[in-house]
Amino acid sequence: MDEVTLYHWEPNANSGKPMLALMEKGVPFASHYIDMLQFDQHKPEYLAINPQGTIPAMTHNGLVLTESTAIMEYVNDRFAGPNLMPSDPQDCWRVRWWMKFMDQWLGPSFSMIGWSVFVGPMVRQRDPQELAAAIDRIPLPERRTAWRKAINGDFSEAEMAESRRRVGLGIAKLEEELGKRPYVGSNQYSLADINIFNSTYSLPLSQPDLAGKDKTPNIMRWLKRVYSRDAVKQTWAMGKTDLANRYGLIMKEIEA
Amino acid sequence: MSAVLYHGQPNGASLTVLAALAESGLAIECRAIDLLAGERHALDGVTEAIALDLGVEGEGPVLLVDGEAMTESVFLAQYFDEAAGGAGLQPADAYARWEMMMWCRQITERLSPAAALLGNLAASQAVVAAIPQAGFDDLTARIVSDDLRGRWLALHDDVSIPAQIADSEAKIIATVERCEKQLADGRDWLMGSFSIADLVTYSWLAGMRLLRPSAFADAAPTNAWLDRVAVRPSVIAALARATVSEPLRAWAPGPEINRWG
């Protein structure tokens, strides 16, 4: 009997990727909610699972797996259910290329904007000494730097401008890609769709000047196609916010 | 299917891909290009250019298949392995594959930018700075990616940041320590059986042994492993494509240093 436990935050960005992959494959899993805004991921009980203190993490029959895209690949390789990678090697390459483009180039820019306008202001309201102690507990130096910048609002104007440039260009390139194919990188729903959907489903609300039914019709049709999947609805129902409700209203306006 | 692999001197990303191609046994035409002359940004017959224009890896090799430019050395190695029907470059077990991909990601995210920075400062800066201004302007104008063009300009103008150099040197040392830990049980190859992880790690680390030998001074297992990879027929074949005497000292602008610090 497989025992799968997923340690995750909201069904969003990195946490959303393995949640949705497991749902699509039909793999039952125990859900362990880690409240990122309470720094649960740096507490000793979680560091005992993942010493790096990053979320998500997954355990499977005693094995520990980290890094959201790599966990998705493991889930797809290891479990029965629909294959979430194309069969053609060139399509596979394209799926991997788009995931890296999101994970390493576009995603960090989304994050920088998200942390500066959302995460930073949220946690800044806490007791400064408590925050300083929480940051000191972060194991990875890079993550300590990132958290300090987010909490102190230290992203420079040049950094923010570069992130905005990347977001604008990335959205334009995704719009082009989805004009060529029904899904990201191939003609079938794959890990690339799961990856990119988790970082872009909020675009019509978060970046209305860049994305919407008039500006990016291909992205909007694709979002609706993915949004309407049962696995997405089941995954979003695991969130503690009203994401599904809010985005459902947007999607109703878009023709499939 | 028409396929051509455009590659630079066999070092870094180009070495990984050339060696992986040789391991796969696929018959794909290889054409050497001069990366430091900007030839990667003037290829004929590219109809799908996004991976060439916006690839994360910098001046890596380009596999052109039916007009589509394919980039990123780890994924090209996987492509060759899979297109050949399984050439043994990826473990069959799902967890072992996860370990290999995690290892490769550590290398491409941490070691590659560090090695490229140190390698370029040592070997390419003078070459790029010597390009006549008009030619350099033409070259950089052809580069679609603003951030890659920024790395060329920084190299040309010799804008080296001491903190980045120190951080890069620390990343070389950290990679050697990781290799030492991984090889401590006496295994021959990083993942147990030979894999893409060996090719990728060798391709970015071997040149550092020439440039920062002190990082390897107390690392006998890592040195022995580097020597084992160096005599793989695929690596020998890849290195034989060099048109310079010391290809492991040949560099071109690589991936960017992590923007988050």
Interface residues (C-beta under 8 A of the other chain):
Chain A: L63 L65 T66 E67 A70 I71 E73 Y74 D77 R78 P89 Q90 C92 W93 R96 W97 K100 F101 Q104 W105 P108 M112 E142 T145 A146 K149 E159 E162 R165 L169 K173 E176 E177
Chain B: I50 A51 L54 G55 V56 V65 E68 M70 T71 E72 F75 L76 Q78 Y79 E82 A83 A94 Y95 R97 W98 M101 M102 R105 E109 D146 D147 N258 R259 W260 G261
